Amino acid sequence: MNIALILEMAADAAPDRVGLVCDGVSWTYGELLHAARGAAQVIRASGAHYVALLDESSEAAPIALFGAGLAGVPYCPLNYRLADADLAALLGRIAPALVIGDVTRVENVAGGQGHTPMSRAQFVEAARTATVPEDAEYDGGEGIAIQLFTSGTTAAPKAAILRHSNLLGYILGTVEFASAEEDDAAVVVVPPYHIAGISALLSSIYSQRKIALLPAFTPEGWLKLVESEKATNAFVVPTMLTRIIDTMGKGFPADVSTLKAIAYGGGKMPLEVISKALVLFPETGFTNAYGLTETSSTVALLGPEDHREAFASDDPKARARLTSLGKPIPSVEMEIRDEDGRVLGPNEAGEIYVRGDQVSGEYKEKSALDAEGWFPTRDAGYMDEDGYLFLSGRADDVIVRGGENMSPGEIEDVLLTHPAVADAAAVGIPSVEWGEAVAVALVCKDGQPGEDELKALVKERLRSSRVPERIVFVPELPYNEMGKLLRREVKKLF
């Protein structure tokens, strides 16, 4: 099956229902399907091997996504924030492509690669006005639907492959068709080149929830869009939620009473931030969604009831679940394994492995699945005795001091309990004596605490081996646009 089935079902069920709003322009499901079929004609005529989007979120994203699917050409949205050299390298890996968006930039950085550049307006108009034969044949969906370049927070970007079957496995296994109320609306601000942005489009269209796109995030713009569209749903990354809360705390006027649900993911959510959010949005259900590009989005959820129960609890163990990723979704299997591949028990830390129809684990370069279909996420974590998953960072981020493996997350969590510490990042640095030593970069909010005080805090709560050897204070920590900490940049501080 082709992922375009999602849009076809929505258009067949309610062709005149508004499915998307962007910059004040509305598109019904019928109009989106017609444009997607027109886009398939445009794509085939271009002779392109890929369809690339180099642009902010707009109606061009779903039209290109479904149009590429119908044409049988992989859809490859690109990070428009990349430096020219990095962007040119990625464009070279997908040449020749139909590139939608910044025509001038494509011509400047990749003019000799054989691409067909089109501006957003040109592409949308061409798709909308294309002549679509009644007997037009479309791709059956047996091949690649999407190719996404991974964020490259620890290494060069890899080309992750998602097939139609992977994406449909996720949507059909987690979303009920036409389950949204007619006045439901979801604010989508996640970049179109991230799997969360793509899954937000697919899940909202399948549930028939109107999508309100915010091309570029600002907390004020987000709050205004929630109010104007009477949004019921939203997805944010932790850094966005932090800025939204700060803006509301400064008295920015906005009616957010319609929000029924806020999902978040993409990076670690500080306990202080989610605690403030639960107070500011008392009637809103919060969901922590954990997933990866290679898994077609979410594989574990901490749901609204878990959030409220943990927040209201006086039991430290129950309250700690606010920092967990919840439990695996029913359609996914999950295991924690050690370096030798042995499956670990409750509260034993190792690498997270997942398996299921939505799990691709495939790269253009090679497949990462083992013989039994398990995908090593490279995320480190553990599951408690009740099945709640806790993330402790990337497996590559583990600090090995004198043969002892240490999670940066446990050190960071302790430091964040200090009232003057706003943000923390722990990394391993070379040590002649220990192989690696602990170093931390801190952002402070109310004066700078003494290093001895901070070291004593870590020693008291953990043990002496976790005490940082070096501490630096910085104005802010480096994050990518999805809220993921760039530890390689933190290491450069030392």
FENZIZI-V679376 format. One record per residue. N is the residue number from 1. PHI is phi in radians with two decimals (* if undefined). Layout:
# FENZIZI-V679376
N,PHI ; N,PHI
This chain:
# FENZIZI-V679376
1,* ; 2,-1.68 ; 3,-1.07 ; 4,-1.11 ; 5,-0.97 ; 6,-1.05 ; 7,-1.26 ; 8,-1.08 ; 9,-1.13 ; 10,-1.12 ; 11,-1.23 ; 12,-1.17 ; 13,-1.32 ; 14,-2.63 ; 15,-1.08 ; 16,-1.69 ; 17,-1.38 ; 18,-1.21 ; 19,-1.83 ; 20,-2.67 ; 21,-2.29 ; 22,-2.53 ; 23,0.91 ; 24,1.44 ; 25,-1.79 ; 26,-1.79 ; 27,-2.22 ; 28,-1.42 ; 29,-1.10 ; 30,-1.10 ; 31,-1.17 ; 32,-1.13 ; 33,-1.16 ; 34,-1.06 ; 35,-1.17 ; 36,-1.12 ; 37,-1.17 ; 38,-1.14 ; 39,-1.08 ; 40,-1.05 ; 41,-1.14 ; 42,-1.08 ; 43,-1.13 ; 44,-1.12 ; 45,-1.16 ; 46,-1.29 ; 47,1.27 ; 48,-1.24 ; 49,-1.60 ; 50,-2.47 ; 51,-2.01 ; 52,-1.90 ; 53,-1.99 ; 54,-2.08 ; 55,-2.91 ; 56,-1.25 ; 57,-1.14 ; 58,-2.86 ; 59,-1.08 ; 60,-1.11 ; 61,-1.13 ; 62,-1.16 ; 63,-1.13 ; 64,-1.20 ; 65,-1.02 ; 66,-1.33 ; 67,-1.11 ; 68,-1.12 ; 69,-1.06 ; 70,-1.14 ; 71,-1.41 ; 72,1.34 ; 73,-2.10 ; 74,-1.07 ; 75,-1.61 ; 76,-2.38 ; 77,-1.21 ; 78,-2.00 ; 79,-1.33 ; 80,-1.28 ; 81,-1.52 ; 82,-1.16 ; 83,-1.14 ; 84,-0.97 ; 85,-1.10 ; 86,-1.18 ; 87,-1.13 ; 88,-1.05 ; 89,-1.13 ; 90,-1.20 ; 91,-1.07 ; 92,-1.12 ; 93,-1.40 ; 94,-2.12 ; 95,-1.25 ; 96,-1.54 ; 97,-2.20 ; 98,-1.47 ; 99,-1.86 ; 100,-1.77 ; 101,2.34 ; 102,-1.41 ; 103,-1.08 ; 104,-1.04 ; 105,-1.18 ; 106,-1.06 ; 107,-1.14 ; 108,-1.28 ; 109,-1.70 ; 110,-2.51 ; 111,-1.11 ; 112,-1.74 ; 113,-1.62 ; 114,1.52 ; 115,-1.39 ; 116,-1.95 ; 117,-1.51 ; 118,-2.41 ; 119,-1.22 ; 120,-0.97 ; 121,-1.07 ; 122,-1.08 ; 123,-1.16 ; 124,-1.09 ; 125,-1.17 ; 126,-1.10 ; 127,-1.19 ; 128,-1.20 ; 129,-1.80 ; 130,-1.11 ; 131,-1.44 ; 132,-1.91 ; 133,-1.06 ; 134,-1.09 ; 135,-1.74 ; 136,-1.03 ; 137,-1.79 ; 138,-2.15 ; 139,-1.11 ; 140,-1.38 ; 141,1.45 ; 142,-1.53 ; 143,-1.92 ; 144,-1.49 ; 145,-1.62 ; 146,-2.43 ; 147,-2.12 ; 148,-2.06 ; 149,-1.45 ; 150,-1.11 ; 151,-1.17 ; 152,1.16 ; 153,-1.24 ; 154,-2.13 ; 155,-2.76 ; 156,-1.11 ; 157,-1.03 ; 158,-1.83 ; 159,-1.60 ; 160,-1.39 ; 161,-1.83 ; 162,-2.14 ; 163,-1.55 ; 164,-0.94 ; 165,-1.12 ; 166,-1.14 ; 167,-1.17 ; 168,-1.20 ; 169,-1.05 ; 170,-1.21 ; 171,-1.13 ; 172,-1.16 ; 173,-1.56 ; 174,-2.23 ; 175,-2.12 ; 176,-1.58 ; 177,-1.08 ; 178,0.94 ; 179,-1.47 ; 180,-1.43 ; 181,-1.24 ; 182,-1.12 ; 183,-1.71 ; 184,-1.24 ; 185,-2.53 ; 186,-1.99 ; 187,-1.43 ; 188,-2.03 ; 189,-2.20 ; 190,-1.19 ; 191,-0.99 ; 192,-1.21 ; 193,-1.60 ; 194,-1.89 ; 195,-1.03 ; 196,-1.14 ; 197,-1.18 ; 198,-1.21 ; 199,-1.16 ; 200,-1.12 ; 201,-1.13 ; 202,-1.10 ; 203,-1.21 ; 204,-1.18 ; 205,-1.16 ; 206,-1.16 ; 207,-1.46 ; 208,1.13 ; 209,-1.72 ; 210,-1.03 ; 211,-1.74 ; 212,-1.88 ; 213,-1.49 ; 214,-2.01 ; 215,-1.00 ; 216,-2.31 ; 217,-1.33 ; 218,-2.40 ; 219,-1.08 ; 220,-1.15 ; 221,-1.11 ; 222,-1.10 ; 223,-1.12 ; 224,-1.14 ; 225,-1.20 ; 226,-1.01 ; 227,-1.20 ; 228,-1.19 ; 229,-1.64 ; 230,0.86 ; 231,-1.10 ; 232,-1.83 ; 233,-2.39 ; 234,-2.76 ; 235,-2.19 ; 236,-2.37 ; 237,-1.74 ; 238,-0.93 ; 239,-1.14 ; 240,-1.15 ; 241,-1.09 ; 242,-1.03 ; 243,-1.23 ; 244,-1.11 ; 245,-1.10 ; 246,-1.07 ; 247,-1.16 ; 248,-1.14 ; 249,-1.15 ; 250,-1.54 ; 251,1.59 ; 252,-1.11 ; 253,-1.33 ; 254,-2.85 ; 255,-1.65 ; 256,-1.95 ; 257,-1.20 ; 258,-1.40 ; 259,-1.17 ; 260,-1.55 ; 261,-2.58 ; 262,-2.19 ; 263,-1.80 ; 264,-2.48 ; 265,3.06 ; 266,1.63 ; 267,-3.01 ; 268,-1.28 ; 269,-1.60 ; 270,-1.07 ; 271,-1.03 ; 272,-1.09 ; 273,-1.23 ; 274,-1.17 ; 275,-1.14 ; 276,-1.11 ; 277,-1.11 ; 278,-1.13 ; 279,-1.39 ; 280,-1.20 ; 281,-2.08 ; 282,-1.15 ; 283,-1.77 ; 284,-1.75 ; 285,-1.54 ; 286,-1.77 ; 287,-2.31 ; 288,-1.64 ; 289,-1.92 ; 290,-1.89 ; 291,-2.88 ; 292,-2.39 ; 293,-0.95 ; 294,-1.23 ; 295,-1.94 ; 296,1.07 ; 297,1.81 ; 298,-1.16 ; 299,-2.15 ; 300,-2.56 ; 301,-2.38 ; 302,-1.88 ; 303,-1.46 ; 304,-1.00 ; 305,-1.12 ; 306,-1.05 ; 307,-1.06 ; 308,-1.19 ; 309,-1.13 ; 310,-1.15 ; 311,-1.15 ; 312,-1.49 ; 313,-1.41 ; 314,-1.65 ; 315,-1.38 ; 316,-0.97 ; 317,-1.16 ; 318,-1.18 ; 319,-1.16 ; 320,-1.08 ; 321,-1.17 ; 322,-1.08 ; 323,-1.69 ; 324,-1.58 ; 325,-1.75 ; 326,1.41 ; 327,-2.04 ; 328,-1.02 ; 329,-1.21 ; 330,-1.02 ; 331,-1.52 ; 332,-2.18 ; 333,-1.68 ; 334,-2.46 ; 335,-2.41 ; 336,-1.92 ; 337,-2.20 ; 338,-1.55 ; 339,-1.11 ; 340,-1.64 ; 341,1.51 ; 342,-1.32 ; 343,-1.26 ; 344,-1.64 ; 345,-1.63 ; 346,-0.99 ; 347,1.16 ; 348,-1.76 ; 349,-1.46 ; 350,-2.90 ; 351,-1.70 ; 352,-1.47 ; 353,-2.02 ; 354,-2.36 ; 355,-2.60 ; 356,2.88 ; 357,-1.05 ; 358,-1.38 ; 359,-1.46 ; 360,-1.49 ; 361,1.08 ; 362,-2.01 ; 363,-2.12 ; 364,-1.04 ; 365,-1.31 ; 366,-3.03 ; 367,-1.62 ; 368,-1.79 ; 369,-1.28 ; 370,-1.47 ; 371,-1.08 ; 372,-1.80 ; 373,1.51 ; 374,-1.50 ; 375,-1.91 ; 376,-1.40 ; 377,-1.29 ; 378,1.19 ; 379,-1.64 ; 380,-1.70 ; 381,-3.10 ; 382,-2.66 ; 383,-2.04 ; 384,-1.40 ; 385,-1.17 ; 386,-1.76 ; 387,1.58 ; 388,-1.43 ; 389,-1.65 ; 390,-2.08 ; 391,-1.70 ; 392,-2.10 ; 393,2.05 ; 394,-1.28 ; 395,-1.01 ; 396,-1.21 ; 397,-1.53 ; 398,-1.00 ; 399,-1.61 ; 400,-1.90 ; 401,-1.96 ; 402,0.99 ; 403,1.48 ; 404,-1.75 ; 405,-1.42 ; 406,-2.21 ; 407,-1.52 ; 408,-1.01 ; 409,-1.06 ; 410,-1.18 ; 411,-1.24 ; 412,-1.08 ; 413,-1.06 ; 414,-1.16 ; 415,-1.10 ; 416,-1.26 ; 417,-1.34 ; 418,-1.26 ; 419,-1.07 ; 420,-1.64 ; 421,-1.71 ; 422,-1.66 ; 423,-2.70 ; 424,-2.57 ; 425,-2.45 ; 426,-1.89 ; 427,-2.43 ; 428,-1.64 ; 429,-2.16 ; 430,-1.03 ; 431,-2.42 ; 432,-1.11 ; 433,-1.35 ; 434,-1.93 ; 435,1.54 ; 436,-2.39 ; 437,-2.20 ; 438,-1.49 ; 439,-2.27 ; 440,-2.29 ; 441,-1.94 ; 442,-2.18 ; 443,-1.93 ; 444,-1.88 ; 445,-2.10 ; 446,-2.29 ; 447,1.47 ; 448,-1.77 ; 449,-1.26 ; 450,-1.30 ; 451,-1.10 ; 452,-1.09 ; 453,-1.12 ; 454,-1.21 ; 455,-1.12 ; 456,-1.13 ; 457,-1.10 ; 458,-1.17 ; 459,-1.10 ; 460,-1.18 ; 461,-1.49 ; 462,-2.04 ; 463,-2.75 ; 464,-1.07 ; 465,-1.14 ; 466,-1.54 ; 467,-1.15 ; 468,-1.16 ; 469,-1.40 ; 470,-2.32 ; 471,-2.31 ; 472,-2.18 ; 473,-1.92 ; 474,-2.28 ; 475,-1.15 ; 476,-2.78 ; 477,-1.70 ; 478,-1.43 ; 479,-2.16 ; 480,-1.48 ; 481,-1.17 ; 482,-1.69 ; 483,1.49 ; 484,-1.53 ; 485,-1.19 ; 486,-1.64 ; 487,-1.16 ; 488,-1.10 ; 489,-1.33 ; 490,-1.09 ; 491,-1.06 ; 492,-1.13 ; 493,-1.17 ; 494,-1.90
